[in-house]
Amino acid sequence: MERYTRYERARIIGARALQISLGAPVLIRPDTGDPIEIAMRELEGDMLPITVKRDHVR
């Protein structure tokens, strides 16, 4: 898994948790019904097909 900033990580988990709460298929076998916990485990398991584009302006 590539390194995400804490803000990117929070945004990814929040967006995925919203998808799960709206009925999107879960990519892991959930131990809990909490969408945030499920999204965190999916991210940690490198199961989310998400790309983060960064603008490196200095």
C-alpha positions as CSV (number, residue, x, y, z in Angstrom):
1,M,0.0,0.0,0.0
2,E,1.4,3.4,-0.9
3,R,1.7,5.9,1.9
4,Y,-1.3,8.3,2.3
5,T,-1.4,11.4,4.4
6,R,-3.8,11.3,7.4
7,Y,-6.1,13.6,5.4
8,E,-6.1,11.4,2.3
9,R,-6.7,8.4,4.5
10,A,-9.6,10.1,6.3
11,R,-11.2,11.1,3.0
12,I,-10.8,7.6,1.5
13,I,-12.2,5.9,4.6
14,G,-15.1,8.4,4.8
15,A,-16.0,8.0,1.2
16,R,-15.9,4.2,1.3
17,A,-17.9,4.1,4.5
18,L,-20.6,6.2,2.9
19,Q,-20.7,3.8,-0.1
20,I,-21.0,0.8,2.2
21,S,-23.8,2.5,4.2
22,L,-25.7,3.1,1.0
23,G,-25.5,-0.6,0.1
24,A,-22.3,-1.0,-1.9
25,P,-20.9,-4.5,-1.9
26,V,-18.3,-5.1,0.9
27,L,-14.9,-6.4,-0.3
28,I,-14.1,-8.3,2.9
29,R,-15.9,-10.6,5.3
30,P,-17.1,-8.1,7.9
31,D,-16.7,-8.8,11.7
32,T,-18.9,-5.8,12.5
33,G,-21.7,-3.8,11.0
34,D,-19.9,-0.5,11.4
35,P,-19.2,0.9,7.9
36,I,-16.2,2.9,9.1
37,E,-14.5,-0.2,10.6
38,I,-15.2,-2.1,7.4
39,A,-13.7,0.7,5.3
40,M,-10.6,0.8,7.5
41,R,-10.1,-2.9,7.1
42,E,-10.5,-2.7,3.4
43,L,-8.0,0.1,3.1
44,E,-5.5,-1.8,5.4
45,G,-6.0,-4.9,3.3
46,D,-5.1,-3.0,0.1
47,M,-8.4,-4.0,-1.4
48,L,-9.7,-0.6,-2.6
49,P,-9.2,0.4,-6.2
50,I,-8.5,4.0,-5.3
51,T,-5.9,6.3,-6.8
52,V,-4.9,9.6,-5.1
53,K,-3.7,12.3,-7.5
54,R,-1.4,14.9,-5.9
55,D,-0.4,18.3,-7.2
56,H,3.2,18.8,-6.2
57,V,3.4,22.6,-6.3
58,R,6.2,24.3,-4.5
